Amino acid sequence: MTKFVQICTVAALVAVSAACNNSSSNPNAPGSAGSTQAAFTVAVTPSPITAQHCSPQCPGNSGSGSFAFAADMTINLRETAGVGGNATQMTLTASAGGQQFQPLTFTADDIAGHAGTHHVDGRATLAIPMSLVYNTPTGTANLTISVSIQVTDDRNNAVTATGTVNVI
C-alpha cells in the first residue's frame, strides 16, 4: 500500500521527487570493476512526473487540509558497483515560482515504511513508491525538485546520490 506524504511550508505545500545519476566514466571510480565502494544512481519513474489536478481537493495524511495536486512516483536507488548499502536519509526539496520550500527529510525508517526495507543489495535496485499531495504559491502544478539520498555502504563508506526532476 502506498503511503501519502504531505509536505508543508508556510506559503505552500509541495510534492517532491528527483532523478539523478551519480556514476562516473573514470575507470578507477567507485563504479568500476574491483571497486571498494558502492556507487549509486537515482531515477524517478515516471520522469517528468505528471501531477493530477484534484477535484474535489485531495486530503492530506491526517484527512484534514485540501490540496490542489497529487503526484505518484517511484524513486529508484540503484547500486552499480556490486557493493550493497543502507539508505540512511533522503532529503527532497522543491521550488516553484522562484521560491524554494523547506526540505522534507525521510529517515531510514521512513524509507523502509515506503519500500519495505532501506537496504539495497549490490547491483540491485531499491524502489521507493510515493504518492504526494501539494499546493504551490502560483497555483500551477509545476515544480523543480531535487533529491539527495545518503547511503552507508556495506563497507562503511558514506555515499551520496543527488539530482533534479520536474513535475508538470
Contacts in CASP RR format, 6 or more apart in sequence:
PFRMAT RR
TARGET T0000
AUTHOR 0000-0000-0000
METHOD contacts of the structure
MODEL  1
MTKFVQICTVAALVAVSAACNNSSSNPNAPGSAGSTQAAFTVAVTPSPIT
AQHCSPQCPGNSGSGSFAFAADMTINLRETAGVGGNATQMTLTASAGGQQ
FQPLTFTADDIAGHAGTHHVDGRATLAIPMSLVYNTPTGTANLTISVSIQ
VTDDRNNAVTATGTVNVI
2 72 0 8 1.000
2 114 0 8 1.000
2 129 0 8 1.000
2 130 0 8 1.000
2 131 0 8 1.000
3 113 0 8 1.000
3 114 0 8 1.000
3 130 0 8 1.000
3 131 0 8 1.000
4 60 0 8 1.000
4 61 0 8 1.000
4 131 0 8 1.000
4 132 0 8 1.000
4 133 0 8 1.000
5 15 0 8 1.000
5 61 0 8 1.000
5 104 0 8 1.000
5 130 0 8 1.000
5 131 0 8 1.000
5 132 0 8 1.000
6 13 0 8 1.000
6 60 0 8 1.000
6 61 0 8 1.000
6 67 0 8 1.000
6 132 0 8 1.000
6 133 0 8 1.000
6 134 0 8 1.000
7 13 0 8 1.000
7 14 0 8 1.000
7 15 0 8 1.000
7 16 0 8 1.000
7 92 0 8 1.000
7 94 0 8 1.000
7 101 0 8 1.000
7 104 0 8 1.000
7 132 0 8 1.000
7 134 0 8 1.000
8 102 0 8 1.000
9 101 0 8 1.000
9 102 0 8 1.000
11 99 0 8 1.000
11 101 0 8 1.000
11 137 0 8 1.000
12 96 0 8 1.000
12 99 0 8 1.000
12 101 0 8 1.000
12 134 0 8 1.000
12 135 0 8 1.000
12 136 0 8 1.000
12 137 0 8 1.000
13 67 0 8 1.000
13 133 0 8 1.000
13 134 0 8 1.000
13 135 0 8 1.000
14 94 0 8 1.000
14 96 0 8 1.000
14 101 0 8 1.000
14 134 0 8 1.000
14 135 0 8 1.000
14 136 0 8 1.000
14 143 0 8 1.000
15 49 0 8 1.000
15 51 0 8 1.000
15 69 0 8 1.000
15 70 0 8 1.000
15 71 0 8 1.000
15 94 0 8 1.000
15 132 0 8 1.000
15 133 0 8 1.000
15 134 0 8 1.000
15 143 0 8 1.000
15 145 0 8 1.000
15 167 0 8 1.000
16 92 0 8 1.000
16 93 0 8 1.000
16 94 0 8 1.000
16 104 0 8 1.000
16 132 0 8 1.000
16 143 0 8 1.000
16 145 0 8 1.000
16 146 0 8 1.000
16 147 0 8 1.000
17 44 0 8 1.000
17 49 0 8 1.000
17 71 0 8 1.000
17 73 0 8 1.000
17 75 0 8 1.000
17 92 0 8 1.000
17 130 0 8 1.000
17 132 0 8 1.000
17 145 0 8 1.000
17 147 0 8 1.000
17 165 0 8 1.000
17 167 0 8 1.000
18 42 0 8 1.000
18 44 0 8 1.000
18 75 0 8 1.000
18 92 0 8 1.000
18 145 0 8 1.000
18 146 0 8 1.000
18 147 0 8 1.000
18 162 0 8 1.000
18 163 0 8 1.000
18 164 0 8 1.000
18 165 0 8 1.000
19 42 0 8 1.000
19 43 0 8 1.000
19 44 0 8 1.000
19 47 0 8 1.000
19 147 0 8 1.000
19 163 0 8 1.000
19 164 0 8 1.000
19 165 0 8 1.000
20 41 0 8 1.000
20 42 0 8 1.000
20 43 0 8 1.000
20 147 0 8 1.000
20 161 0 8 1.000
20 162 0 8 1.000
20 163 0 8 1.000
20 164 0 8 1.000
21 41 0 8 1.000
21 42 0 8 1.000
21 43 0 8 1.000
21 163 0 8 1.000
22 39 0 8 1.000
22 40 0 8 1.000
22 41 0 8 1.000
22 42 0 8 1.000
22 159 0 8 1.000
22 160 0 8 1.000
22 161 0 8 1.000
22 162 0 8 1.000
23 29 0 8 1.000
23 31 0 8 1.000
23 39 0 8 1.000
23 41 0 8 1.000
23 80 0 8 1.000
24 30 0 8 1.000
24 31 0 8 1.000
24 39 0 8 1.000
26 32 0 8 1.000
29 35 0 8 1.000
29 39 0 8 1.000
30 36 0 8 1.000
30 37 0 8 1.000
30 38 0 8 1.000
30 39 0 8 1.000
30 81 0 8 1.000
30 159 0 8 1.000
31 37 0 8 1.000
31 39 0 8 1.000
31 80 0 8 1.000
31 81 0 8 1.000
32 81 0 8 1.000
34 81 0 8 1.000
35 81 0 8 1.000
35 82 0 8 1.000
35 83 0 8 1.000
36 83 0 8 1.000
36 155 0 8 1.000
36 157 0 8 1.000
37 81 0 8 1.000
37 83 0 8 1.000
37 153 0 8 1.000
37 155 0 8 1.000
37 157 0 8 1.000
37 159 0 8 1.000
38 79 0 8 1.000
38 81 0 8 1.000
38 82 0 8 1.000
38 83 0 8 1.000
38 84 0 8 1.000
38 85 0 8 1.000
38 122 0 8 1.000
38 151 0 8 1.000
38 153 0 8 1.000
38 154 0 8 1.000
38 155 0 8 1.000
38 157 0 8 1.000
38 159 0 8 1.000
39 79 0 8 1.000
39 80 0 8 1.000
39 81 0 8 1.000
39 83 0 8 1.000
39 159 0 8 1.000
40 77 0 8 1.000
40 78 0 8 1.000
40 79 0 8 1.000
40 80 0 8 1.000
40 120 0 8 1.000
40 149 0 8 1.000
40 151 0 8 1.000
40 159 0 8 1.000
40 161 0 8 1.000
41 77 0 8 1.000
41 78 0 8 1.000
41 80 0 8 1.000
41 161 0 8 1.000
42 75 0 8 1.000
42 76 0 8 1.000
42 77 0 8 1.000
42 78 0 8 1.000
42 147 0 8 1.000
42 149 0 8 1.000
42 161 0 8 1.000
42 162 0 8 1.000
42 163 0 8 1.000
43 75 0 8 1.000
43 76 0 8 1.000
43 78 0 8 1.000
44 73 0 8 1.000
44 74 0 8 1.000
44 75 0 8 1.000
44 76 0 8 1.000
44 147 0 8 1.000
44 165 0 8 1.000
45 73 0 8 1.000
45 74 0 8 1.000
45 76 0 8 1.000
46 73 0 8 1.000
47 165 0 8 1.000
48 165 0 8 1.000
48 166 0 8 1.000
48 167 0 8 1.000
48 168 0 8 1.000
49 71 0 8 1.000
49 73 0 8 1.000
49 145 0 8 1.000
49 165 0 8 1.000
49 166 0 8 1.000
49 167 0 8 1.000
49 168 0 8 1.000
50 71 0 8 1.000
50 167 0 8 1.000
50 168 0 8 1.000
51 69 0 8 1.000
51 70 0 8 1.000
51 71 0 8 1.000
51 141 0 8 1.000
51 167 0 8 1.000
51 168 0 8 1.000
52 69 0 8 1.000
52 70 0 8 1.000
52 71 0 8 1.000
52 72 0 8 1.000
53 68 0 8 1.000
53 69 0 8 1.000
53 141 0 8 1.000
54 66 0 8 1.000
54 67 0 8 1.000
54 68 0 8 1.000
54 69 0 8 1.000
54 70 0 8 1.000
54 133 0 8 1.000
56 66 0 8 1.000
57 65 0 8 1.000
57 66 0 8 1.000
57 67 0 8 1.000
57 68 0 8 1.000
58 66 0 8 1.000
58 67 0 8 1.000
58 68 0 8 1.000
58 69 0 8 1.000
58 70 0 8 1.000
58 133 0 8 1.000
59 65 0 8 1.000
59 66 0 8 1.000
59 67 0 8 1.000
59 133 0 8 1.000
60 67 0 8 1.000
60 133 0 8 1.000
67 133 0 8 1.000
67 134 0 8 1.000
67 135 0 8 1.000
68 134 0 8 1.000
68 135 0 8 1.000
68 136 0 8 1.000
68 139 0 8 1.000
68 141 0 8 1.000
69 133 0 8 1.000
69 134 0 8 1.000
69 135 0 8 1.000
69 136 0 8 1.000
69 141 0 8 1.000
70 131 0 8 1.000
70 132 0 8 1.000
70 133 0 8 1.000
70 134 0 8 1.000
71 131 0 8 1.000
71 132 0 8 1.000
71 134 0 8 1.000
71 141 0 8 1.000
71 167 0 8 1.000
72 129 0 8 1.000
72 130 0 8 1.000
72 131 0 8 1.000
72 132 0 8 1.000
73 129 0 8 1.000
73 130 0 8 1.000
73 132 0 8 1.000
74 127 0 8 1.000
74 128 0 8 1.000
74 129 0 8 1.000
74 130 0 8 1.000
75 90 0 8 1.000
75 127 0 8 1.000
75 128 0 8 1.000
75 130 0 8 1.000
75 147 0 8 1.000
75 149 0 8 1.000
76 125 0 8 1.000
76 126 0 8 1.000
76 127 0 8 1.000
76 128 0 8 1.000
77 87 0 8 1.000
77 120 0 8 1.000
77 125 0 8 1.000
77 126 0 8 1.000
77 128 0 8 1.000
77 149 0 8 1.000
77 151 0 8 1.000
77 161 0 8 1.000
78 120 0 8 1.000
78 124 0 8 1.000
78 125 0 8 1.000
78 126 0 8 1.000
79 85 0 8 1.000
79 120 0 8 1.000
79 121 0 8 1.000
79 122 0 8 1.000
79 123 0 8 1.000
79 124 0 8 1.000
79 125 0 8 1.000
80 123 0 8 1.000
81 122 0 8 1.000
81 123 0 8 1.000
82 122 0 8 1.000
82 123 0 8 1.000
83 122 0 8 1.000
83 153 0 8 1.000
83 154 0 8 1.000
83 155 0 8 1.000
84 119 0 8 1.000
84 120 0 8 1.000
84 121 0 8 1.000
84 122 0 8 1.000
84 124 0 8 1.000
84 153 0 8 1.000
84 154 0 8 1.000
85 119 0 8 1.000
85 120 0 8 1.000
85 121 0 8 1.000
85 122 0 8 1.000
85 151 0 8 1.000
85 152 0 8 1.000
85 153 0 8 1.000
85 154 0 8 1.000
86 108 0 8 1.000
86 118 0 8 1.000
86 119 0 8 1.000
86 120 0 8 1.000
86 151 0 8 1.000
86 152 0 8 1.000
87 108 0 8 1.000
87 111 0 8 1.000
87 118 0 8 1.000
87 119 0 8 1.000
87 120 0 8 1.000
87 126 0 8 1.000
87 149 0 8 1.000
87 150 0 8 1.000
87 151 0 8 1.000
88 107 0 8 1.000
88 108 0 8 1.000
88 118 0 8 1.000
88 150 0 8 1.000
88 151 0 8 1.000
88 152 0 8 1.000
89 105 0 8 1.000
89 106 0 8 1.000
89 107 0 8 1.000
89 108 0 8 1.000
89 149 0 8 1.000
89 150 0 8 1.000
90 105 0 8 1.000
90 106 0 8 1.000
90 110 0 8 1.000
90 111 0 8 1.000
90 128 0 8 1.000
90 147 0 8 1.000
90 148 0 8 1.000
90 149 0 8 1.000
90 150 0 8 1.000
91 103 0 8 1.000
91 104 0 8 1.000
91 105 0 8 1.000
91 106 0 8 1.000
91 147 0 8 1.000
91 148 0 8 1.000
91 149 0 8 1.000
92 103 0 8 1.000
92 104 0 8 1.000
92 105 0 8 1.000
92 106 0 8 1.000
92 145 0 8 1.000
92 146 0 8 1.000
92 147 0 8 1.000
93 100 0 8 1.000
93 101 0 8 1.000
93 102 0 8 1.000
93 103 0 8 1.000
93 104 0 8 1.000
93 145 0 8 1.000
93 146 0 8 1.000
93 147 0 8 1.000
94 100 0 8 1.000
94 101 0 8 1.000
94 134 0 8 1.000
94 143 0 8 1.000
94 144 0 8 1.000
94 145 0 8 1.000
94 146 0 8 1.000
94 167 0 8 1.000
95 101 0 8 1.000
95 143 0 8 1.000
95 144 0 8 1.000
95 145 0 8 1.000
96 136 0 8 1.000
96 137 0 8 1.000
96 138 0 8 1.000
96 140 0 8 1.000
96 142 0 8 1.000
96 143 0 8 1.000
96 144 0 8 1.000
97 136 0 8 1.000
97 137 0 8 1.000
97 138 0 8 1.000
97 142 0 8 1.000
99 137 0 8 1.000
106 114 0 8 1.000
108 118 0 8 1.000
109 118 0 8 1.000
111 118 0 8 1.000
111 126 0 8 1.000
111 128 0 8 1.000
112 118 0 8 1.000
114 128 0 8 1.000
114 129 0 8 1.000
114 130 0 8 1.000
115 126 0 8 1.000
115 127 0 8 1.000
115 128 0 8 1.000
115 129 0 8 1.000
117 126 0 8 1.000
118 126 0 8 1.000
119 126 0 8 1.000
120 126 0 8 1.000
120 151 0 8 1.000
134 143 0 8 1.000
136 142 0 8 1.000
136 143 0 8 1.000
141 167 0 8 1.000
141 168 0 8 1.000
142 166 0 8 1.000
142 167 0 8 1.000
142 168 0 8 1.000
143 166 0 8 1.000
143 167 0 8 1.000
144 164 0 8 1.000
144 166 0 8 1.000
145 164 0 8 1.000
145 165 0 8 1.000
145 166 0 8 1.000
145 167 0 8 1.000
146 162 0 8 1.000
146 163 0 8 1.000
146 164 0 8 1.000
147 161 0 8 1.000
147 162 0 8 1.000
147 163 0 8 1.000
147 164 0 8 1.000
147 165 0 8 1.000
148 160 0 8 1.000
148 161 0 8 1.000
148 162 0 8 1.000
148 163 0 8 1.000
149 160 0 8 1.000
149 161 0 8 1.000
149 162 0 8 1.000
150 158 0 8 1.000
150 159 0 8 1.000
150 160 0 8 1.000
151 158 0 8 1.000
151 159 0 8 1.000
151 160 0 8 1.000
151 161 0 8 1.000
152 158 0 8 1.000
152 159 0 8 1.000
153 159 0 8 1.000
END
